Amino acid sequence: MAQALRPNTVGGLFATDGKPHPLQDTLLAVTLVLGITSFVTAMFHDLHLLSSWTGLVGILTGAYGQWISETTRERFGLILGLGAAGVGFFLGMAHGGLFGGVF
């Protein structure tokens, strides 16, 4: 039972297996930033171009990040970013879309 009392001090914040995952951590951060940006800008009707494009790119980076993720912590953050990017993307599409008002 001694192993249950030892804290896990090895590895980064998102690497629960003790190995560094720089690509996965970068995709996680990019997905979260794009998702939050898309979600926040979707609340403003005139920013539909920004919310729809950041949502689309956030969905794509989050999907790739899910495909190559290795730990549960990475997947949890990616799901949060994907959800925010998805909501922002769909609200941006409802407000005018990817090219609404440009052409």
DSSP file (Angstrom, degrees, kcal/mol; ACC not computed):
  #  RESIDUE AA STRUCTURE BP1 BP2  ACC     N-H-->O    O-->H-N    N-H-->O    O-->H-N    TCO  KAPPA ALPHA  PHI   PSI    X-CA   Y-CA   Z-CA
    1    1 A M    >>        0   0    0      0, 0.0     3,-0.9     0, 0.0     4,-0.6   0.000 360.0 360.0 360.0  -4.5    0.0    0.0    0.0
    2    2 A A  H >>  +     0   0    0      1,-0.3     3,-1.0     2,-0.2     4,-0.7   0.832 360.0  61.6 -65.4 -30.8    3.0    2.3    0.1
    3    3 A Q  H 34 S+     0   0    0      1,-0.3     3,-0.3     2,-0.2    -1,-0.3   0.767  95.8  61.1 -68.4 -22.5    2.6    3.1   -3.6
    4    4 A A  H <4 S+     0   0    0     -3,-0.9    -1,-0.3     1,-0.2    -2,-0.2   0.741 104.5  49.0 -73.5 -21.8   -0.8    4.6   -3.0
    5    5 A L  H << S+     0   0    0     -3,-1.0    -1,-0.2    -4,-0.6    -2,-0.2   0.606  87.3  98.7 -93.6 -13.2    0.7    7.2   -0.7
    6    6 A R  S  < S-     0   0    0     -4,-0.7     2,-0.1    -3,-0.3    -3,-0.0  -0.616  72.1-131.3 -78.2 126.9    3.5    8.4   -3.0
    7    7 A P        -     0   0    0      0, 0.0     2,-1.0     0, 0.0     3,-0.1  -0.452  19.1-115.2 -75.2 151.5    2.6   11.6   -4.9
    8    8 A N        +     0   0    0      1,-0.2    10,-0.0    -2,-0.1    -2,-0.0  -0.765  46.7 158.9 -87.3 103.1    3.2   11.7   -8.6
    9    9 A T        +     0   0    0     -2,-1.0     2,-0.3     9,-0.0    -1,-0.2   0.401  42.9  95.7-105.8   0.6    5.9   14.3   -9.0
   10   10 A V  S    S+     0   0    0      6,-0.1     8,-0.2    -3,-0.1     9,-0.1  -0.715  73.4  14.9 -96.1 141.6    7.2   13.2  -12.4
   11   11 A G  S    S-     0   0    0     -2,-0.3     5,-0.1     7,-0.2     8,-0.0  -0.206  86.5 -60.7  95.5 176.2    6.0   14.8  -15.7
   12   12 A G        -     0   0    0      7,-0.3     6,-0.1    -2,-0.1     7,-0.0  -0.047  59.1 -83.6 -87.7-168.4    4.1   17.9  -16.7
   13   13 A L  S    S+     0   0    0      1,-0.2    -1,-0.0     3,-0.0    60,-0.0   0.874 127.7  28.5 -67.8 -38.6    0.7   19.1  -15.9
   14   14 A F  S    S+     0   0    0      1,-0.1     2,-1.1    59,-0.1    60,-0.4   0.506  99.4  90.3-103.2  -5.8   -1.0   17.1  -18.6
   15   15 A A    >   +     0   0    0      1,-0.2     3,-0.8    58,-0.1    -1,-0.1  -0.760  41.7 168.2 -96.3  95.4    1.3   14.1  -18.8
   16   16 A T  T 3  S+     0   0    0     -2,-1.1    -1,-0.2     1,-0.2    -6,-0.1   0.588  73.9  62.3 -82.5  -9.6    0.1   11.5  -16.4
   17   17 A D  T 3  S-     0   0    0      2,-0.3    -1,-0.2    -3,-0.1    -6,-0.1   0.425 113.2-113.0 -94.5   2.0    2.3    8.8  -17.8
   18   18 A G  S <  S+     0   0    0     -3,-0.8    -7,-0.2     1,-0.3    -2,-0.1   0.467  82.0 110.6  85.4   1.8    5.5   10.7  -16.9
   19   19 A K  S    S-     0   0    0     -9,-0.1    -1,-0.3    -8,-0.0    -7,-0.3  -0.828  72.1-110.2-108.6 147.6    6.6   11.4  -20.5
   20   20 A P        -     0   0    0      0, 0.0    -9,-0.0     0, 0.0    -1,-0.0  -0.544  26.2-173.1 -75.9 142.2    6.6   14.8  -22.2
   21   21 A H     >  +     0   0    0     -2,-0.2     4,-2.3     1,-0.1     5,-0.2  -0.655  13.9 164.7-130.8  75.1    4.0   15.3  -24.9
   22   22 A P  H  > S+     0   0    0      0, 0.0     4,-2.1     0, 0.0     5,-0.2   0.884  75.9  48.0 -66.4 -38.8    4.8   18.7  -26.5
   23   23 A L  H  > S+     0   0    0      2,-0.2     4,-2.4     1,-0.2     5,-0.2   0.929 114.3  46.2 -66.8 -44.4    2.7   18.3  -29.6
   24   24 A Q  H  > S+     0   0    0      1,-0.2     4,-2.1     2,-0.2    -1,-0.2   0.890 112.9  49.9 -66.1 -39.0   -0.4   17.1  -27.7
   25   25 A D  H  X S+     0   0    0     -4,-2.3     4,-2.3     2,-0.2    -1,-0.2   0.876 110.9  50.1 -67.0 -36.7    0.0   20.0  -25.2
   26   26 A T  H  X S+     0   0    0     -4,-2.1     4,-2.6    -5,-0.2     5,-0.2   0.924 111.0  48.2 -66.6 -44.2    0.3   22.5  -28.0
   27   27 A L  H  X S+     0   0    0     -4,-2.4     4,-2.5     1,-0.2    -2,-0.2   0.876 110.8  52.7 -63.3 -36.8   -2.8   21.2  -29.7
   28   28 A L  H  X S+     0   0    0     -4,-2.1     4,-2.3     2,-0.2    -2,-0.2   0.937 111.6  44.8 -62.7 -47.1   -4.6   21.3  -26.4
   29   29 A A  H  X S+     0   0    0     -4,-2.3     4,-2.4     2,-0.2    -2,-0.2   0.912 114.5  48.4 -65.1 -42.7   -3.6   24.9  -25.8
   30   30 A V  H  X S+     0   0    0     -4,-2.6     4,-2.7     1,-0.2     5,-0.2   0.915 112.2  49.3 -64.2 -42.7   -4.5   26.0  -29.3
   31   31 A T  H  X S+     0   0    0     -4,-2.5     4,-2.6    -5,-0.2    -2,-0.2   0.908 112.0  48.1 -64.1 -42.0   -7.9   24.2  -29.2
   32   32 A L  H  X S+     0   0    0     -4,-2.3     4,-2.6     2,-0.2     5,-0.2   0.923 113.4  46.8 -64.9 -43.5   -8.7   25.8  -25.9
   33   33 A V  H  X S+     0   0    0     -4,-2.4     4,-2.4     2,-0.2    -2,-0.2   0.931 116.0  44.7 -65.0 -45.3   -7.8   29.3  -27.1
   34   34 A L  H  X S+     0   0    0     -4,-2.7     4,-2.6    -5,-0.2    -2,-0.2   0.894 114.0  50.4 -66.4 -38.7   -9.7   28.9  -30.3
   35   35 A G  H  X S+     0   0    0     -4,-2.6     4,-2.5    -5,-0.2    -2,-0.2   0.924 112.5  45.0 -65.3 -44.6  -12.7   27.4  -28.6
   36   36 A I  H  X S+     0   0    0     -4,-2.6     4,-2.6     2,-0.2     5,-0.2   0.914 114.7  49.4 -65.8 -42.1  -12.9   30.2  -26.0
   37   37 A T  H  X S+     0   0    0     -4,-2.4     4,-2.4    -5,-0.2    -2,-0.2   0.926 113.4  46.2 -61.9 -44.9  -12.4   32.9  -28.7
   38   38 A S  H  X S+     0   0    0     -4,-2.6     4,-1.3    -5,-0.2    -2,-0.2   0.908 113.8  48.5 -64.8 -42.3  -15.1   31.3  -30.8
   39   39 A F  H  < S+     0   0    0     -4,-2.5     4,-0.4    -5,-0.2    -2,-0.2   0.918 114.7  44.1 -65.4 -44.2  -17.5   30.9  -27.9
   40   40 A V  H >< S+     0   0    0     -4,-2.6     3,-1.2     1,-0.2    -2,-0.2   0.924 114.8  47.4 -69.3 -43.8  -17.1   34.5  -26.7
   41   41 A T  H >< S+     0   0    0     -4,-2.4     3,-1.3     1,-0.3     6,-0.3   0.709  99.0  70.0 -73.1 -17.8  -17.2   36.2  -30.1
   42   42 A A  T 3< S+     0   0    0     -4,-1.3    -1,-0.3     1,-0.2    -2,-0.2   0.698  86.3  68.5 -70.2 -16.8  -20.4   34.1  -31.0
   43   43 A M  T <  S+     0   0    0     -3,-1.2     2,-0.5    -4,-0.4    -1,-0.2   0.602  91.3  69.6 -76.4  -9.9  -22.3   36.2  -28.5
   44   44 A F  S X  S-     0   0    0     -3,-1.3     3,-1.4    -4,-0.2     7,-0.2  -0.946  74.4-150.0-113.2 122.2  -21.9   39.2  -30.7
   45   45 A H  G >  S+     0   0    0     -2,-0.5     3,-0.8     1,-0.3    -1,-0.1   0.831  94.0  54.6 -61.1 -36.3  -23.9   39.2  -33.9
   46   46 A D  G 3  S+     0   0    0      1,-0.2     3,-0.4     2,-0.1    -1,-0.3   0.605  98.4  63.9 -77.6 -10.4  -21.4   41.3  -35.9
   47   47 A L  G <>  +     0   0    0     -3,-1.4     4,-2.4    -6,-0.3    -1,-0.2  -0.031  62.3 121.3-101.7  31.2  -18.4   39.0  -35.1
   48   48 A H  H <> S+     0   0    0     -3,-0.8     4,-2.3     1,-0.2     5,-0.3   0.816  70.2  56.6 -67.5 -29.1  -19.8   36.0  -37.0
   49   49 A L  H  > S+     0   0    0     -3,-0.4     4,-2.1     2,-0.2     5,-0.3   0.944 111.1  42.8 -65.1 -46.0  -16.8   35.8  -39.3
   50   50 A L  H  > S+     0   0    0      1,-0.2     4,-2.4     2,-0.2     5,-0.3   0.925 116.7  46.8 -65.6 -44.9  -14.4   35.5  -36.4
   51   51 A S  H  X S+     0   0    0     -4,-2.4     4,-1.7   -10,-0.2    -1,-0.2   0.889 114.2  46.5 -68.4 -38.1  -16.5   33.1  -34.4
   52   52 A S  H  X S+     0   0    0     -4,-2.3     4,-2.2    45,-0.2    -1,-0.2   0.918 116.1  43.8 -72.1 -41.1  -17.2   30.8  -37.3
   53   53 A W  H  X S+     0   0    0     -4,-2.1     4,-2.5    -5,-0.3     5,-0.2   0.928 116.1  45.8 -70.5 -43.4  -13.6   30.6  -38.6
   54   54 A T  H  X S+     0   0    0     -4,-2.4     4,-2.3    -5,-0.3    -1,-0.2   0.872 113.6  51.9 -66.9 -34.0  -12.1   30.2  -35.1
   55   55 A G  H  X S+     0   0    0     -4,-1.7     4,-2.3    -5,-0.3    -2,-0.2   0.919 110.1  47.8 -64.7 -43.1  -14.7   27.6  -34.3
   56   56 A L  H  X S+     0   0    0     -4,-2.2     4,-2.1     2,-0.2    -2,-0.2   0.932 115.1  44.1 -64.1 -46.2  -13.9   25.7  -37.5
   57   57 A V  H  X S+     0   0    0     -4,-2.5     4,-2.7     1,-0.2     5,-0.3   0.877 112.9  53.3 -66.8 -36.4  -10.2   25.7  -36.9
   58   58 A G  H  X S+     0   0    0     -4,-2.3     4,-2.2    -5,-0.2    -1,-0.2   0.878 108.3  49.8 -64.9 -37.8  -10.7   24.8  -33.3
   59   59 A I  H  X S+     0   0    0     -4,-2.3     4,-2.3     2,-0.2    -2,-0.2   0.916 112.7  47.3 -65.4 -42.7  -12.8   21.8  -34.2
   60   60 A L  H  X S+     0   0    0     -4,-2.1     4,-2.1     2,-0.2    -2,-0.2   0.923 115.0  44.1 -66.6 -44.7  -10.2   20.6  -36.7
   61   61 A T  H  X S+     0   0    0     -4,-2.7     4,-2.4     1,-0.2    -1,-0.2   0.885 114.6  50.5 -68.8 -36.5   -7.3   21.0  -34.3
   62   62 A G  H  X S+     0   0    0     -4,-2.2     4,-2.3    -5,-0.3    -2,-0.2   0.888 109.2  50.6 -67.0 -38.2   -9.3   19.5  -31.5
   63   63 A A  H  X S+     0   0    0     -4,-2.3     4,-1.8     2,-0.2    -2,-0.2   0.917 113.0  45.5 -66.0 -42.3  -10.2   16.5  -33.6
   64   64 A Y  H  X S+     0   0    0     -4,-2.1     4,-1.7     1,-0.2    -2,-0.2   0.897 111.8  52.8 -66.1 -38.9   -6.6   15.9  -34.6
   65   65 A G  H  X S+     0   0    0     -4,-2.4     4,-1.0     1,-0.2    -2,-0.2   0.881 108.4  50.3 -63.7 -37.5   -5.5   16.4  -30.9
   66   66 A Q  H  < S+     0   0    0     -4,-2.3     3,-0.2     1,-0.2    -1,-0.2   0.876 107.8  54.8 -64.9 -36.9   -8.1   13.7  -29.9
   67   67 A W  H  < S+     0   0    0     -4,-1.8    -2,-0.2     1,-0.2    -1,-0.2   0.869 119.7  29.7 -66.4 -36.6   -6.7   11.4  -32.5
   68   68 A I  H  < S+     0   0    0     -4,-1.7    -1,-0.2    -5,-0.1    -2,-0.2   0.399  90.1 122.7-105.7   3.1   -3.1   11.6  -31.2
   69   69 A S     <  -     0   0    0     -4,-1.0     3,-0.1    -3,-0.2    -3,-0.0  -0.288  37.1-172.6 -67.6 152.5   -3.7   12.3  -27.5
   70   70 A E        +     0   0    0      1,-0.1     2,-0.3   -49,-0.1    -1,-0.1   0.582  58.7  52.2-121.9 -17.1   -2.2    9.8  -25.1
   71   71 A T  S  > S-     0   0    0      1,-0.1     4,-1.7   -57,-0.0     5,-0.1  -0.856  74.6-122.6-125.2 160.6   -3.5   10.7  -21.6
   72   72 A T  H  > S+     0   0    0     -2,-0.3     4,-2.4     1,-0.2     5,-0.2   0.852 110.6  58.0 -67.8 -35.7   -6.9   11.3  -20.1
   73   73 A R  H  > S+     0   0    0    -59,-0.2     4,-1.9     1,-0.2    -1,-0.2   0.893 106.4  49.0 -63.1 -39.2   -6.0   14.8  -19.0
   74   74 A E  H  > S+     0   0    0    -60,-0.4     4,-2.3     1,-0.2    -1,-0.2   0.927 111.7  49.1 -63.9 -44.0   -5.3   15.8  -22.6
   75   75 A R  H  X S+     0   0    0     -4,-1.7     4,-2.2     1,-0.2    -2,-0.2   0.867 108.1  54.3 -65.3 -36.4   -8.5   14.4  -23.8
   76   76 A F  H  X S+     0   0    0     -4,-2.4     4,-1.8     2,-0.2    -1,-0.2   0.940 111.3  43.9 -63.4 -47.7  -10.5   16.2  -21.1
   77   77 A G  H  X S+     0   0    0     -4,-1.9     4,-2.3     1,-0.2    -2,-0.2   0.875 112.3  53.6 -65.0 -37.3   -9.1   19.6  -22.0
   78   78 A L  H  X S+     0   0    0     -4,-2.3     4,-2.9     1,-0.2    -1,-0.2   0.884 106.3  52.3 -65.4 -37.8   -9.6   18.8  -25.7
   79   79 A I  H  X S+     0   0    0     -4,-2.2     4,-2.4     2,-0.2    -1,-0.2   0.895 109.0  50.2 -65.9 -38.8  -13.2   18.0  -25.2
   80   80 A L  H  X S+     0   0    0     -4,-1.8     4,-2.1     2,-0.2    -2,-0.2   0.938 114.1  44.5 -62.4 -46.0  -13.8   21.3  -23.4
   81   81 A G  H  X S+     0   0    0     -4,-2.3     4,-2.6     1,-0.2    -2,-0.2   0.895 113.0  51.3 -64.7 -40.8  -12.1   23.2  -26.2
   82   82 A L  H  X S+     0   0    0     -4,-2.9     4,-2.5     2,-0.2    -1,-0.2   0.896 109.7  50.2 -64.0 -40.6  -14.0   21.2  -28.9
   83   83 A G  H  X S+     0   0    0     -4,-2.4     4,-2.4     2,-0.2     5,-0.2   0.931 113.1  44.9 -63.9 -45.5  -17.3   21.9  -27.2
   84   84 A A  H  X S+     0   0    0     -4,-2.1     4,-2.4     1,-0.2    -2,-0.2   0.900 114.8  49.0 -65.7 -40.3  -16.7   25.6  -27.0
   85   85 A A  H  X S+     0   0    0     -4,-2.6     4,-2.6     2,-0.2    -2,-0.2   0.888 111.1  50.7 -66.5 -38.1  -15.4   25.7  -30.6
   86   86 A G  H  X S+     0   0    0     -4,-2.5     4,-2.5     2,-0.2     5,-0.2   0.925 111.8  45.7 -65.5 -45.1  -18.5   23.7  -31.8
   87   87 A V  H  X S+     0   0    0     -4,-2.4     4,-2.3     2,-0.2     5,-0.2   0.931 115.7  47.1 -63.5 -44.7  -21.0   26.1  -30.0
   88   88 A G  H  X S+     0   0    0     -4,-2.4     4,-2.3    -5,-0.2    -2,-0.2   0.890 112.1  50.8 -63.5 -39.3  -19.1   29.1  -31.3
   89   89 A F  H  X S+     0   0    0     -4,-2.6     4,-2.3     2,-0.2    -2,-0.2   0.941 112.4  45.0 -63.8 -47.8  -18.9   27.7  -34.8
   90   90 A F  H  X S+     0   0    0     -4,-2.5     4,-1.9     2,-0.2    -2,-0.2   0.871 114.6  47.8 -69.1 -35.8  -22.6   26.9  -35.0
   91   91 A L  H  X S+     0   0    0     -4,-2.3     4,-1.7    -5,-0.2    -1,-0.2   0.888 111.8  51.1 -69.4 -37.7  -23.7   30.2  -33.6
   92   92 A G  H  X>S+     0   0    0     -4,-2.3     5,-2.5    -5,-0.2     4,-0.7   0.888 110.1  49.5 -63.8 -38.6  -21.3   32.0  -36.0
   93   93 A M  H ><5S+     0   0    0     -4,-2.3     3,-0.5     3,-0.2    -2,-0.2   0.880 110.1  50.9 -66.8 -37.5  -22.9   30.0  -38.9
   94   94 A A  H 3<5S+     0   0    0     -4,-1.9    -1,-0.2     1,-0.2    -2,-0.2   0.813 109.4  51.4 -69.8 -29.2  -26.4   31.0  -37.7
   95   95 A H  H 3<5S-     0   0    0     -4,-1.7    -1,-0.2    -5,-0.1    -2,-0.2   0.583 143.7 -49.8 -84.7 -10.5  -25.4   34.7  -37.5
   96   96 A G  T <<5S-     0   0    0     -4,-0.7     4,-0.4    -3,-0.5     3,-0.3   0.302  76.7-126.2 161.2 -17.3  -24.0   34.8  -41.0
   97   97 A G      < -     0   0    0     -5,-2.5   -45,-0.2     1,-0.2   -44,-0.2  -0.237  48.8 -45.2  86.8-171.4  -21.5   32.0  -41.7
   98   98 A L  S    S+     0   0    0      1,-0.2    -1,-0.2   -46,-0.1   -45,-0.1   0.801 138.9  18.1 -72.0 -31.7  -18.0   31.8  -42.9
   99   99 A F  S >> S+     0   0    0     -3,-0.3     3,-2.0     3,-0.0     4,-1.1   0.210  84.9 146.8-125.5  13.3  -18.4   34.3  -45.8
  100  100 A G  T 34 S+     0   0    0     -4,-0.4   -51,-0.1     1,-0.3    -3,-0.1  -0.331  77.9   2.6 -60.9 122.7  -21.6   36.1  -44.8
  101  101 A G  T 34 S+     0   0    0     -2,-0.1    -1,-0.3    -5,-0.1    -4,-0.1   0.305 112.1  88.7  86.9  -9.0  -21.5   39.7  -45.9
  102  102 A V  T <4        0   0    0     -3,-2.0    -2,-0.2     1,-0.1    -3,-0.0   0.881 360.0 360.0 -87.2 -42.5  -18.1   39.4  -47.6
  103  103 A F     <        0   0    0     -4,-1.1    -1,-0.1     0, 0.0    -3,-0.1   0.408 360.0 360.0-100.8 360.0  -19.4   38.3  -51.1
